[in-house]
Amino acid sequence: MKLSDRVFVSVLTFIGSIALRLLKASVRFRQVDRPLFDPDKRVIIAFWHGRMLFMPYVQPPGRSTVMISRHRDGELISRIIRTYGIYSSRGSTTRGGMAALKDLLRLAKEKYNIVFTPDGPKGPRFTVQMGAIQAAKATGFPIYPVTYSARKKKLSVPGTASSFLTHSPTLS
């Protein structure tokens, strides 16, 4: 990566990390059917590619690693989640997937949880690819599907003619 790209990604990492924390502070979370994770057992977390924004806040106990593409966008995501203490194994179904899967399995032996977006950025959307299933077979870890949704809600402010919009994500 060129120096200018590295500086650009570093600045975006800082801004993205702060923006995500500010966004999280501005919303109210309601968790539905959240599993009680055993801190002594590792798991595989799977969520759709289009639902990754709040996933750093849905991590099981212990260390986690997530498969992230080698694309420049993946570099930015990888650096932002690193600020949350989440490691990344770099690769996807189209580029470097086997190397990333091997890295995930190596880290699983070191007691990391594994995180996947099983449909990937190129799709097909909402269709599970084999990586998460192969990892589950190789490790014996259970797969926990996770998602969130957000909705707008108008709140009237007493004594004013204005109202505010808030987002209320639901994690499950």
Backbone torsions as a table, in degrees:
resi	resn	phi	psi	omega
1	MET	NA	135.6	179.1
2	LYS	-66.6	157.5	-179.6
3	LEU	-58.2	-42.7	-179.5
4	SER	-63.3	-37.6	176.8
5	ASP	-66.6	-40.5	179.6
6	ARG	-64.1	-41.9	178.1
7	VAL	-64.5	-44.7	179.8
8	PHE	-59.8	-46.4	179.7
9	VAL	-66.0	-37.7	178.4
10	SER	-64.2	-42.8	178.1
11	VAL	-65.5	-45.0	178.4
12	LEU	-64.2	-34.3	177.0
13	THR	-61.6	-47.0	179.3
14	PHE	-61.7	-48.7	-179.2
15	ILE	-64.1	-44.6	-179.8
16	GLY	-62.8	-41.0	180.0
17	SER	-65.3	-44.3	178.2
18	ILE	-65.7	-44.2	-178.7
19	ALA	-61.3	-42.1	179.7
20	LEU	-65.1	-40.6	178.1
21	ARG	-66.2	-39.9	177.4
22	LEU	-66.6	-41.2	177.7
23	LEU	-61.7	-45.1	178.6
24	LYS	-59.8	-39.9	-180.0
25	ALA	-69.3	-19.9	-175.9
26	SER	-96.0	-0.5	-178.7
27	VAL	-118.0	160.9	176.6
28	ARG	-108.3	127.0	-179.8
29	PHE	-98.5	140.6	172.1
30	ARG	-130.0	120.9	-177.8
31	GLN	-96.1	134.7	-178.5
32	VAL	-121.5	126.9	176.7
33	ASP	53.9	38.9	177.4
34	ARG	-71.9	126.6	179.6
35	PRO	-70.0	148.7	173.6
36	LEU	-88.9	105.0	-177.6
37	PHE	-78.0	136.4	173.1
38	ASP	-79.9	119.2	-176.9
39	PRO	-63.2	-15.4	179.7
40	ASP	-92.4	-4.5	-178.7
41	LYS	-119.0	140.4	179.9
42	ARG	-93.2	154.7	-177.1
43	VAL	-138.1	169.9	170.6
44	ILE	-112.7	124.6	175.5
45	ILE	-100.6	131.0	178.7
46	ALA	-126.4	132.2	176.7
47	PHE	-144.5	152.1	-178.5
48	TRP	-66.4	147.1	-176.8
49	HIS	-55.6	-38.5	-179.0
50	GLY	-76.4	3.3	-177.9
51	ARG	-120.8	36.3	-173.4
52	MET	-91.6	-12.2	-170.7
53	LEU	-53.9	-51.1	-175.9
54	PHE	-97.0	7.4	-176.5
55	MET	-62.4	-27.5	175.3
56	PRO	-59.6	-19.1	-179.5
57	TYR	-91.9	3.3	-176.9
58	VAL	-119.6	35.1	-177.1
59	GLN	-86.8	141.7	173.7
60	PRO	-72.0	168.1	178.8
61	PRO	-60.6	149.9	177.9
62	GLY	93.4	-170.6	-177.8
63	ARG	-85.0	148.9	178.7
64	SER	-133.2	152.6	172.0
65	THR	-131.7	140.9	-178.0
66	VAL	-123.4	142.3	176.5
67	MET	-80.6	123.8	-179.0
68	ILE	-132.0	140.6	-176.9
69	SER	-61.7	161.6	178.8
70	ARG	-85.8	1.8	179.3
71	HIS	-66.8	163.6	-179.6
72	ARG	-60.4	-38.0	175.8
73	ASP	-61.2	-39.0	177.5
74	GLY	-62.8	-36.2	177.6
75	GLU	-62.2	-43.7	178.8
76	LEU	-63.7	-47.2	179.2
77	ILE	-61.3	-43.5	179.8
78	SER	-58.6	-43.1	-179.3
79	ARG	-70.1	-38.4	179.6
80	ILE	-65.1	-46.3	-178.4
81	ILE	-69.2	-22.7	176.2
82	ARG	-63.0	-30.6	177.5
83	THR	-68.0	-14.3	175.7
84	TYR	-98.4	4.3	179.9
85	GLY	81.4	18.1	-179.1
86	ILE	-103.1	126.4	-179.5
87	TYR	-82.7	158.0	175.8
88	SER	-127.9	140.5	172.3
89	SER	-105.9	122.2	-167.5
90	ARG	-94.4	124.1	177.2
91	GLY	158.5	167.3	179.4
92	SER	-150.0	180.0	-179.0
93	THR	-64.1	-25.4	-177.7
94	THR	-96.0	-21.0	-177.9
95	ARG	-150.5	113.4	174.7
96	GLY	76.2	20.0	-176.4
97	GLY	-63.2	-43.6	-178.8
98	MET	-66.3	-40.4	178.1
99	ALA	-63.6	-41.4	178.8
100	ALA	-65.8	-41.8	178.8
101	LEU	-62.8	-41.0	176.9
102	LYS	-62.5	-40.2	178.1
103	ASP	-64.6	-41.7	177.0
104	LEU	-59.5	-45.5	-178.5
105	LEU	-66.9	-36.8	175.9
106	ARG	-62.4	-45.3	-179.9
107	LEU	-69.3	-30.7	176.4
108	ALA	-61.2	-37.6	176.8
109	LYS	-66.5	-23.9	177.3
110	GLU	-92.6	19.7	175.2
111	LYS	70.0	36.3	171.7
112	TYR	-93.2	145.9	166.0
113	ASN	-77.3	157.0	-179.7
114	ILE	-114.9	139.1	-179.8
115	VAL	-126.5	134.6	-178.9
116	PHE	-132.6	150.8	158.8
117	THR	-107.4	96.3	-170.0
118	PRO	-68.0	-14.3	178.6
119	ASP	-96.5	-18.1	175.3
120	GLY	66.3	167.5	-175.1
121	PRO	-71.6	-26.2	-177.5
122	LYS	-97.4	-0.3	175.2
123	GLY	79.7	-165.8	2.3
124	PRO	-64.7	140.1	-176.1
125	ARG	-59.4	136.7	178.3
126	PHE	60.4	27.3	175.7
127	THR	-121.4	122.0	-177.0
128	VAL	-72.2	128.0	172.1
129	GLN	-88.5	173.4	-170.7
130	MET	-78.0	-13.7	-174.1
131	GLY	-56.6	-48.8	-179.2
132	ALA	-64.6	-38.7	-179.9
133	ILE	-68.3	-42.4	177.2
134	GLN	-62.5	-40.8	178.7
135	ALA	-64.6	-39.9	178.4
136	ALA	-64.3	-42.2	178.1
137	LYS	-63.8	-41.7	-176.6
138	ALA	-72.5	-32.0	-174.3
139	THR	-103.6	-24.5	-173.1
140	GLY	79.8	5.2	179.1
141	PHE	-71.9	140.0	173.5
142	PRO	-73.8	150.4	177.1
143	ILE	-98.3	127.3	176.0
144	TYR	-111.3	111.1	174.1
145	PRO	-74.8	135.1	-177.2
146	VAL	-133.0	144.1	175.5
147	THR	-151.9	176.1	171.1
148	TYR	-147.4	162.3	173.7
149	SER	-137.1	160.7	179.0
150	ALA	-135.1	147.9	176.2
151	ARG	-140.7	152.7	177.2
152	LYS	-86.9	145.6	178.0
153	LYS	-140.9	127.8	177.9
154	LYS	-86.6	133.1	175.6
155	LEU	-121.8	124.3	176.6
156	SER	-79.9	139.5	177.8
157	VAL	-99.3	118.4	-178.3
158	PRO	-56.1	134.9	176.3
159	GLY	84.4	1.2	177.8
160	THR	-130.3	162.5	178.3
161	ALA	-91.3	-2.2	-175.7
162	SER	-96.5	166.2	173.6
163	SER	-139.1	159.0	-179.0
164	PHE	-114.2	149.2	173.5
165	LEU	-99.9	131.7	174.3
166	THR	-124.6	154.7	176.6
167	HIS	-105.8	139.6	-177.6
168	SER	-129.5	80.3	-179.4
169	PRO	-64.3	147.0	174.8
170	THR	-116.7	121.5	179.7
171	LEU	-101.7	139.3	174.9
172	SER	-145.7	NA	NA
